[in-house]
Amino acid sequence: MRNLDLFFFPKSVAVVGASRKPGKVGYELLKNLLKFYKGRVFPVNPSADFILGLRVFRSLGDVPEPVDLVVVVVPAKAVPEVMEEAGKKGIKAAIVISGGFKEVGEEGGKLEKELVSIAKKYGIRFLGPNCQGINNPHKGLCASWPKITKKGPLAIISQSGTVAATFEIWAEKEGVGISKMAALGNKADINEIDLLNYLGSDPDTKAVAMYIEAVSDGRKFMDVATEVTSRKPVVVLKSGRTEAGAKAVASHTGSLAGSYKLYLAAFRKAGIIPVDSIEELYDVTKGLAFLPKPKGNRVQIVTSSGGSGIISTDYVEGLGLRMAEMSDGTKQSLKGELPTYCIIKNPLDLTGDADAERYDVALKELFKDNGIDIVITIFGDPIPRAAEVISKWFNRGKVIIPVYLGGGDVEEIEKRKMHASGIPVYPTPERAVKVVKALWDYTQYLLRTTKN
């Protein structure tokens, strides 16, 4: 645990295998590091003198200053020698980007065992091999690719670099941002348990997303996850659920997938929220990081799109949530303040000519109703000032989740405003309702554990 700070908060980084060729991992990773990182960076390459304006060293031993973290991007057969050099120099943290280890078969497995043996001899903690590195925008450190710089509260731990990158790109595009990213690869040393334990105490992280193919130690994972979920939500996408998927896991990172039914039962016992897709992993993690806990599962839908309201209703009931019943007083107040052609039911249909003011009037009355816990607010078509209205009612005693679709350029502007204010907004009602379900499940878990 104490050495994991060296991965996310190093004072200096060496890149062994730094390249002069744009497009090569050793070049792109070095370029990403140099963009915002304020620490010392040392490129290592025996065949170059300068890369991106920096003096290049022939070996780690030639670097004249202490190195906190070494990133290794050389062919697999050369990695043990680099790790030996790192140990002799006193380096205690390494990221092995290089592939060609146990994921490729028996010979690669032997090479990986040699790597582990050298690391243990010198007390080096390492991430990988066969991984996509780490990112900490709060430190300006991107020892990975693509370059992601937006700071935020979402952390992602992933056995797939591409899954992690996709998650980061979505968070950056929406202005949500991430706190930490770690791509595990073959997890020959540092694994999902180490990182979950670390992020559980990370003040910059409000919710943890995980893509895992297998768990290294089931009992220890459960213990750590149970402790972390008492403080912050953990959302997991587990692959390798089918026989064919389990075989694909073995060829990807050399892991054994195990029974998905057993994983699912363990996740629920530990308070982990399981999801079924990369999209849902992002949606749910985003929602749980920002939304308050609901007092109940009674959902009121407010919409200007009748069809979207019906879709939402199907999903609410299909996922075991409850459609709220407006009180007679709420109905009378709404009838007195809204146009006569609005449909005062659940869904509350404000009709296609609704503007922000009409939503504001509706929310004012709905938020007085003690029979409503959660409000899904669907903006269909261009509705300027939607963000202003949602911001007014966010964190006012009920959970409010905005959905914005069909609004073109206005939609994108309003979505950016909401995300900038820490309000998660979703592009379809289905995705929003799934977040509501996850939020309610996590809230119930916390209530049960508090009572016990």
FENZI-V372978 format. One record per residue. N is the residue number from 0. RES is the residue in one small letter. SS is DSSP state (alpha for helix, beta for strand, coil for the rest). OMEGA is omega in degrees with one decimal (999 if undefined). BURIAL is 1 if it has 9 or more other ideal C-beta (glycine too) atoms within 8 Angstrom, else 0. Layout:
# FENZI-V372978
((N & RES & SS & OMEGA & BURIAL) (N & RES & SS & OMEGA & BURIAL))
This chain:
# FENZI-V372978
((0 & m & coil & -174.7 & 0) (1 & r & alpha & -179.6 & 0) (2 & n & alpha & -178.6 & 1) (3 & l & alpha & 173.4 & 1) (4 & d & alpha & -179.3 & 0) (5 & l & alpha & 178.4 & 1) (6 & f & alpha & -174.5 & 1) (7 & f & alpha & -178.4 & 1) (8 & f & coil & -180.0 & 1) (9 & p & coil & 174.6 & 1) (10 & k & coil & 178.9 & 0) (11 & s & beta & -177.4 & 1) (12 & v & beta & 172.1 & 1) (13 & a & beta & 177.8 & 1) (14 & v & beta & 179.9 & 1) (15 & v & beta & -173.3 & 1) (16 & g & coil & 174.8 & 1) (17 & a & coil & -174.1 & 1) (18 & s & coil & 175.7 & 1) (19 & r & coil & -172.0 & 0) (20 & k & coil & 174.7 & 0) (21 & p & coil & -177.7 & 0) (22 & g & coil & 175.2 & 0) (23 & k & coil & -178.8 & 0) (24 & v & alpha & -178.5 & 1) (25 & g & alpha & 176.6 & 1) (26 & y & alpha & -175.9 & 1) (27 & e & alpha & 179.7 & 1) (28 & l & alpha & 177.8 & 1) (29 & l & alpha & 179.1 & 1) (30 & k & alpha & 178.9 & 1) (31 & n & alpha & 177.5 & 1) (32 & l & alpha & -174.3 & 1) (33 & l & alpha & -172.5 & 1) (34 & k & alpha & -175.0 & 1) (35 & f & alpha & -176.5 & 0) (36 & y & coil & -174.8 & 1) (37 & k & coil & -179.9 & 0) (38 & g & coil & 179.3 & 1) (39 & r & beta & 179.8 & 0) (40 & v & beta & -177.0 & 1) (41 & f & beta & 174.4 & 1) (42 & p & beta & 178.2 & 1) (43 & v & beta & 179.6 & 1) (44 & n & coil & -176.6 & 1) (45 & p & coil & -174.9 & 0) (46 & s & coil & -177.9 & 0) (47 & a & coil & 177.6 & 1) (48 & d & coil & 178.7 & 0) (49 & f & beta & 173.8 & 0) (50 & i & beta & 179.9 & 1) (51 & l & coil & 176.5 & 1) (52 & g & coil & -179.5 & 0) (53 & l & beta & 173.4 & 1) (54 & r & beta & -178.3 & 0) (55 & v & beta & -180.0 & 1) (56 & f & beta & -176.9 & 1) (57 & r & coil & -178.6 & 0) (58 & s & coil & 176.3 & 0) (59 & l & alpha & 179.9 & 1) (60 & g & alpha & -179.5 & 0) (61 & d & alpha & 178.8 & 0) (62 & v & coil & -170.7 & 1) (63 & p & coil & -176.6 & 0) (64 & e & coil & 175.9 & 0) (65 & p & coil & 178.6 & 0) (66 & v & coil & 178.6 & 1) (67 & d & coil & -173.5 & 1) (68 & l & beta & 175.2 & 1) (69 & v & beta & 176.5 & 1) (70 & v & beta & -171.4 & 1) (71 & v & beta & -179.4 & 1) (72 & v & coil & 179.5 & 1) (73 & v & coil & 177.2 & 1) (74 & p & coil & -172.9 & 0) (75 & a & alpha & -176.2 & 1) (76 & k & alpha & -179.8 & 0) (77 & a & alpha & -175.1 & 0) (78 & v & alpha & 179.0 & 1) (79 & p & alpha & 178.3 & 1) (80 & e & alpha & 177.7 & 0) (81 & v & alpha & 179.3 & 1) (82 & m & alpha & 176.2 & 1) (83 & e & alpha & 177.8 & 1) (84 & e & alpha & 179.2 & 1) (85 & a & alpha & 178.9 & 1) (86 & g & alpha & -179.9 & 1) (87 & k & alpha & 179.6 & 0) (88 & k & alpha & 178.9 & 1) (89 & g & coil & 178.1 & 0) (90 & i & coil & -174.4 & 1) (91 & k & coil & -179.3 & 1) (92 & a & beta & -179.0 & 1) (93 & a & beta & 171.7 & 1) (94 & i & beta & -179.4 & 1) (95 & v & beta & 178.8 & 1) (96 & i & coil & -173.1 & 1) (97 & s & coil & 172.1 & 1) (98 & g & coil & -179.9 & 1) (99 & g & coil & -178.2 & 1) (100 & f & coil & -170.5 & 1) (101 & k & alpha & 179.9 & 1) (102 & e & alpha & -178.5 & 1) (103 & v & alpha & 176.8 & 0) (104 & g & coil & -170.8 & 0) (105 & e & alpha & -179.0 & 0) (106 & e & alpha & 176.8 & 0) (107 & g & alpha & 177.7 & 1) (108 & g & alpha & 177.6 & 1) (109 & k & alpha & 179.4 & 0) (110 & l & alpha & 179.4 & 1) (111 & e & alpha & 177.3 & 1) (112 & k & alpha & 177.3 & 0) (113 & e & alpha & 178.4 & 1) (114 & l & alpha & 179.7 & 1) (115 & v & alpha & -179.0 & 1) (116 & s & alpha & 179.3 & 0) (117 & i & alpha & -179.9 & 1) (118 & a & alpha & 179.6 & 1) (119 & k & alpha & -178.9 & 0) (120 & k & alpha & -176.6 & 0) (121 & y & alpha & -179.2 & 1) (122 & g & coil & 179.6 & 0) (123 & i & coil & 168.8 & 1) (124 & r & beta & 179.0 & 1) (125 & f & beta & 178.4 & 1) (126 & l & beta & -179.2 & 1) (127 & g & beta & -3.7 & 1) (128 & p & coil & 176.6 & 1) (129 & n & coil & -176.7 & 1) (130 & c & coil & -176.4 & 1) (131 & q & coil & 170.0 & 1) (132 & g & coil & -176.7 & 1) (133 & i & beta & 177.9 & 1) (134 & n & beta & 174.0 & 1) (135 & n & beta & -180.0 & 1) (136 & p & coil & 178.7 & 1) (137 & h & coil & 176.2 & 0) (138 & k & coil & -175.0 & 0) (139 & g & coil & -174.3 & 1) (140 & l & beta & 175.0 & 1) (141 & c & beta & 176.7 & 1) (142 & a & beta & -174.3 & 1) (143 & s & coil & 174.5 & 1) (144 & w & coil & -5.8 & 1) (145 & p & coil & 180.0 & 0) (146 & k & coil & 178.4 & 0) (147 & i & coil & -172.4 & 1) (148 & t & coil & -175.6 & 1) (149 & k & coil & 178.3 & 1) (150 & k & beta & 178.7 & 1) (151 & g & beta & -173.3 & 1) (152 & p & beta & -174.9 & 1) (153 & l & beta & 174.9 & 1) (154 & a & beta & 178.5 & 1) (155 & i & beta & 172.3 & 1) (156 & i & beta & -172.6 & 1) (157 & s & beta & 172.1 & 1) (158 & q & coil & 177.1 & 1) (159 & s & coil & 177.0 & 1) (160 & g & alpha & -178.4 & 1) (161 & t & alpha & 176.5 & 0) (162 & v & alpha & 178.6 & 1) (163 & a & alpha & -179.0 & 1) (164 & a & alpha & 178.3 & 1) (165 & t & alpha & 177.7 & 1) (166 & f & alpha & -179.7 & 1) (167 & e & alpha & -178.6 & 1) (168 & i & alpha & 177.4 & 1) (169 & w & alpha & -179.0 & 1) (170 & a & alpha & 179.2 & 1) (171 & e & alpha & -178.7 & 1) (172 & k & alpha & -178.3 & 0) (173 & e & coil & -178.8 & 1) (174 & g & coil & 180.0 & 1) (175 & v & coil & 175.9 & 1) (176 & g & coil & 179.0 & 1) (177 & i & beta & 176.1 & 1) (178 & s & beta & -180.0 & 1) (179 & k & beta & 169.3 & 1) (180 & m & beta & 173.9 & 1) (181 & a & beta & 176.7 & 1) (182 & a & beta & -169.8 & 1) (183 & l & coil & -174.3 & 1) (184 & g & coil & -177.5 & 1) (185 & n & coil & -179.3 & 1) (186 & k & coil & 178.3 & 1) (187 & a & coil & 176.1 & 1) (188 & d & coil & 179.7 & 1) (189 & i & coil & -177.7 & 1) (190 & n & coil & -176.5 & 1) (191 & e & alpha & 179.8 & 1) (192 & i & alpha & 178.1 & 1) (193 & d & alpha & -174.5 & 1) (194 & l & alpha & 176.7 & 1) (195 & l & alpha & 177.1 & 1) (196 & n & alpha & -179.6 & 1) (197 & y & alpha & -177.0 & 1) (198 & l & alpha & 176.4 & 1) (199 & g & alpha & 179.5 & 1) (200 & s & coil & -177.2 & 0) (201 & d & coil & -177.1 & 1) (202 & p & coil & -179.9 & 0) (203 & d & coil & -175.2 & 0) (204 & t & coil & 177.1 & 1) (205 & k & coil & 178.3 & 0) (206 & a & beta & -176.7 & 1) (207 & v & beta & 172.6 & 1) (208 & a & beta & 179.2 & 1) (209 & m & beta & 165.8 & 1) (210 & y & beta & -177.8 & 1) (211 & i & beta & 176.5 & 1) (212 & e & coil & 176.7 & 1) (213 & a & coil & 178.0 & 1) (214 & v & coil & -174.5 & 1) (215 & s & coil & -177.1 & 1) (216 & d & coil & -172.4 & 0) (217 & g & alpha & -177.2 & 0) (218 & r & alpha & -179.4 & 0) (219 & k & alpha & 177.8 & 1) (220 & f & alpha & 179.6 & 1) (221 & m & alpha & -179.0 & 1) (222 & d & alpha & -178.8 & 0) (223 & v & alpha & -178.8 & 1) (224 & a & alpha & 179.6 & 1) (225 & t & alpha & 179.3 & 1) (226 & e & alpha & -177.5 & 1) (227 & v & alpha & -176.7 & 1) (228 & t & alpha & 174.8 & 1) (229 & s & coil & -177.9 & 0) (230 & r & coil & -178.1 & 0) (231 & k & coil & -177.7 & 1) (232 & p & beta & 176.0 & 1) (233 & v & beta & -176.2 & 1) (234 & v & beta & -173.1 & 1) (235 & v & beta & 167.5 & 1) (236 & l & beta & -179.2 & 1) (237 & k & beta & 177.5 & 1) (238 & s & coil & -177.1 & 1) (239 & g & coil & -175.7 & 1) (240 & r & coil & -178.5 & 0) (241 & t & coil & 178.8 & 0) (242 & e & alpha & 179.3 & 0) (243 & a & alpha & 178.4 & 0) (244 & g & alpha & 178.9 & 1) (245 & a & alpha & 177.0 & 1) (246 & k & alpha & 178.6 & 0) (247 & a & alpha & 176.4 & 1) (248 & v & alpha & -178.3 & 1) (249 & a & alpha & -179.3 & 1) (250 & s & alpha & -179.8 & 0) (251 & h & alpha & -177.3 & 1) (252 & t & alpha & 177.8 & 1) (253 & g & coil & -177.8 & 1) (254 & s & coil & 173.4 & 1) (255 & l & coil & -168.1 & 0) (256 & a & coil & -178.6 & 1) (257 & g & coil & -176.4 & 1) (258 & s & coil & -179.3 & 0) (259 & y & alpha & 179.1 & 1) (260 & k & alpha & 178.0 & 0) (261 & l & alpha & 177.4 & 0) (262 & y & alpha & -176.7 & 1) (263 & l & alpha & 178.3 & 1) (264 & a & alpha & 179.7 & 0) (265 & a & alpha & 179.0 & 1) (266 & f & alpha & -177.0 & 1) (267 & r & alpha & 178.5 & 1) (268 & k & alpha & -177.8 & 0) (269 & a & alpha & 179.9 & 1) (270 & g & coil & 176.8 & 1) (271 & i & coil & 176.6 & 1) (272 & i & beta & 177.5 & 1) (273 & p & beta & 178.2 & 1) (274 & v & beta & -170.8 & 1) (275 & d & coil & -177.1 & 0) (276 & s & coil & 176.2 & 0) (277 & i & alpha & 178.7 & 1) (278 & e & alpha & -179.6 & 0) (279 & e & alpha & 176.5 & 1) (280 & l & alpha & 179.2 & 1) (281 & y & alpha & -177.6 & 1) (282 & d & alpha & -174.6 & 1) (283 & v & alpha & 178.4 & 1) (284 & t & alpha & 177.6 & 1) (285 & k & alpha & -178.5 & 1) (286 & g & alpha & -177.2 & 1) (287 & l & alpha & 177.7 & 1) (288 & a & alpha & -171.4 & 1) (289 & f & alpha & -171.7 & 1) (290 & l & coil & 175.0 & 1) (291 & p & coil & 179.0 & 0) (292 & k & coil & 178.4 & 1) (293 & p & coil & 177.7 & 1) (294 & k & coil & 179.0 & 0) (295 & g & coil & -176.6 & 0) (296 & n & coil & 178.9 & 1) (297 & r & beta & -170.5 & 1) (298 & v & beta & 172.4 & 1) (299 & q & beta & 178.7 & 1) (300 & i & beta & 175.5 & 1) (301 & v & beta & -172.2 & 1) (302 & t & beta & 168.0 & 1) (303 & s & coil & -179.2 & 1) (304 & s & coil & -177.8 & 1) (305 & g & alpha & -179.5 & 1) (306 & g & alpha & 179.2 & 0) (307 & s & alpha & 177.1 & 1) (308 & g & alpha & 179.3 & 1) (309 & i & alpha & 178.0 & 1) (310 & i & alpha & 179.3 & 1) (311 & s & alpha & -179.6 & 1) (312 & t & alpha & 178.0 & 1) (313 & d & alpha & -178.3 & 0) (314 & y & alpha & 179.3 & 1) (315 & v & alpha & -177.8 & 1) (316 & e & alpha & 179.9 & 1) (317 & g & alpha & -179.4 & 0) (318 & l & coil & 174.4 & 1) (319 & g & coil & 173.5 & 0) (320 & l & coil & -177.9 & 1) (321 & r & beta & 171.4 & 1) (322 & m & beta & -177.5 & 1) (323 & a & coil & 174.0 & 1) (324 & e & coil & 177.1 & 0) (325 & m & coil & 175.8 & 1) (326 & s & coil & 177.4 & 1) (327 & d & alpha & 179.2 & 0) (328 & g & alpha & 178.4 & 0) (329 & t & alpha & -179.4 & 1) (330 & k & alpha & -179.5 & 1) (331 & q & alpha & 179.4 & 0) (332 & s & alpha & 179.8 & 1) (333 & l & alpha & 178.0 & 1) (334 & k & alpha & -179.6 & 1) (335 & g & alpha & -174.0 & 0) (336 & e & alpha & -177.7 & 0) (337 & l & coil & 175.9 & 1) (338 & p & coil & -174.4 & 0) (339 & t & coil & -177.7 & 0) (340 & y & coil & 174.3 & 0) (341 & c & coil & -176.5 & 1) (342 & i & beta & -173.1 & 1) (343 & i & coil & 178.2 & 1) (344 & k & coil & 169.9 & 0) (345 & n & coil & 9.6 & 1) (346 & p & coil & 172.2 & 1) (347 & l & beta & -175.1 & 1) (348 & d & beta & 179.4 & 1) (349 & l & coil & 176.9 & 1) (350 & t & coil & -168.6 & 1) (351 & g & coil & 179.8 & 0) (352 & d & coil & -178.9 & 0) (353 & a & coil & 173.9 & 1) (354 & d & coil & -177.0 & 1) (355 & a & alpha & -179.5 & 1) (356 & e & alpha & -179.8 & 0) (357 & r & alpha & 175.5 & 1) (358 & y & alpha & -178.9 & 1) (359 & d & alpha & 177.9 & 1) (360 & v & alpha & -178.7 & 1) (361 & a & alpha & -178.5 & 1) (362 & l & alpha & 178.5 & 1) (363 & k & alpha & -178.9 & 0) (364 & e & alpha & -178.8 & 1) (365 & l & alpha & -178.3 & 1) (366 & f & coil & 174.6 & 1) (367 & k & coil & -171.3 & 0) (368 & d & coil & -178.6 & 1) (369 & n & coil & 177.2 & 0) (370 & g & coil & -179.1 & 0) (371 & i & coil & 179.5 & 1) (372 & d & coil & -172.7 & 1) (373 & i & beta & 178.3 & 1) (374 & v & beta & 172.2 & 1) (375 & i & beta & -174.8 & 1) (376 & t & beta & -175.4 & 1) (377 & i & beta & 175.1 & 1) (378 & f & beta & 175.0 & 1) (379 & g & beta & -179.3 & 1) (380 & d & coil & -178.2 & 1) (381 & p & coil & 177.9 & 0) (382 & i & coil & 176.9 & 1) (383 & p & coil & 178.2 & 1) (384 & r & coil & 175.8 & 1) (385 & a & alpha & -179.8 & 1) (386 & a & alpha & 180.0 & 1) (387 & e & alpha & -179.3 & 1) (388 & v & alpha & -179.7 & 1) (389 & i & alpha & 178.8 & 1) (390 & s & alpha & -179.6 & 1) (391 & k & alpha & -173.5 & 1) (392 & w & alpha & 179.8 & 1) (393 & f & coil & -179.5 & 1) (394 & n & coil & 178.5 & 0) (395 & r & coil & 176.0 & 0) (396 & g & coil & 175.5 & 0) (397 & k & coil & 173.0 & 1) (398 & v & beta & 176.0 & 1) (399 & i & beta & -178.0 & 1) (400 & i & beta & 179.7 & 1) (401 & p & beta & 170.5 & 1) (402 & v & beta & 179.5 & 1) (403 & y & beta & 179.5 & 1) (404 & l & beta & 177.4 & 1) (405 & g & coil & -174.2 & 0) (406 & g & coil & 176.1 & 1) (407 & g & alpha & -177.7 & 0) (408 & d & alpha & 178.9 & 0) (409 & v & alpha & 178.5 & 1) (410 & e & alpha & -177.7 & 1) (411 & e & alpha & 178.9 & 1) (412 & i & alpha & -177.9 & 1) (413 & e & alpha & 177.2 & 1) (414 & k & alpha & 179.7 & 1) (415 & r & alpha & 179.2 & 1) (416 & k & alpha & -178.9 & 1) (417 & m & alpha & 179.2 & 1) (418 & h & alpha & 178.3 & 1) (419 & a & alpha & 179.0 & 0) (420 & s & coil & -179.3 & 1) (421 & g & coil & 179.2 & 0) (422 & i & coil & 179.8 & 1) (423 & p & coil & 179.6 & 1) (424 & v & beta & -173.5 & 1) (425 & y & beta & -174.0 & 1) (426 & p & coil & 177.9 & 0) (427 & t & coil & 178.4 & 0) (428 & p & alpha & 179.3 & 1) (429 & e & alpha & -178.0 & 1) (430 & r & alpha & 179.3 & 1) (431 & a & alpha & -178.5 & 1) (432 & v & alpha & 176.3 & 1) (433 & k & alpha & 176.3 & 1) (434 & v & alpha & 176.9 & 1) (435 & v & alpha & 179.7 & 1) (436 & k & alpha & 179.5 & 1) (437 & a & alpha & 179.7 & 1) (438 & l & alpha & 179.6 & 1) (439 & w & alpha & 177.5 & 1) (440 & d & alpha & -179.3 & 1) (441 & y & alpha & 178.3 & 1) (442 & t & alpha & 177.9 & 1) (443 & q & alpha & 179.0 & 0) (444 & y & alpha & -179.8 & 1) (445 & l & alpha & 178.2 & 1) (446 & l & alpha & 179.7 & 0) (447 & r & alpha & -177.3 & 0) (448 & t & alpha & 177.3 & 1) (449 & t & alpha & 179.1 & 0) (450 & k & alpha & -179.2 & 0) (451 & n & coil & 999 & 0))
